[in-house]
Amino acid sequence: MIQETAASEARPARLTRTFSVQLSPTPRGARLARLLATEQLRAWEVPLDPARHLVAELAANAATHGRVGGRDFRLTLDAVAEILRIEVTDTCGELLPRPQDLGPDSESGRGLVLVEALADRWGVTRGSHPRKTVWAEVRLSPEHGRTDFGDRGALSKEPREGKDPTEPHPTRPPASARPHSGE
C-alpha cells in the first residue's frame, strides 16, 4: 500500500509531505524502494541525491539483514521544511545495525559507512516488538532564499553531526509508532 499525505502546518511556508510504502524484504523489494523513492522525490521537486542512495542502502539492509519470513519492511519519506527524513522499518528488532571496521579487501559491509557519510544525521529507533526503524536525515537548502520545502534545493554544506545511531531521535518517533491512515 502506498500512502502519501501533505498537510500545511501553522506557518504557511512550512509544508509536511509523507510517502510510505510496504515492500517485500527481497532484493526486488529493495530495488523497488529506491525506484519509488526516486519518483516521489522528483514529484516533490527535491534533490535526488544523496536521498536515493540512502534509500538504496537502508532498503538493501532491511532486505538482507532485517528479513523475517512473511514480514515486509516499510519505507517512509517525511519532508518537513528543509529536512528530508528517510525511514526503513523492519521486523528484526533484535539485530541493530552498526558500522563495521573493514579491511581494504572486504567485499561487503560498507552500507552503513556510506549512510554515515551521506546523511546529516542517522540512527536507529526501536519500535514495538519486533520492529526497529533505521532512519537518515538530509538537510535541504532551498534556492533563491525561499523557505518552503517544495522548491528545488541543494544540499546543505553544513558539517555533519556525529551521533550514536542507537540513541533515540530527540524530536520525532519512528514511522512505526505514528498512526497510518488507511491500513
Summary of the structure (lengths in Angstrom):
residues: 183
radius of gyration: 15.9
end to end distance: 8.1
largest distance: 52.1
contacts: 544
relative contact order: 0.19
helix: 25%
strand: 30%
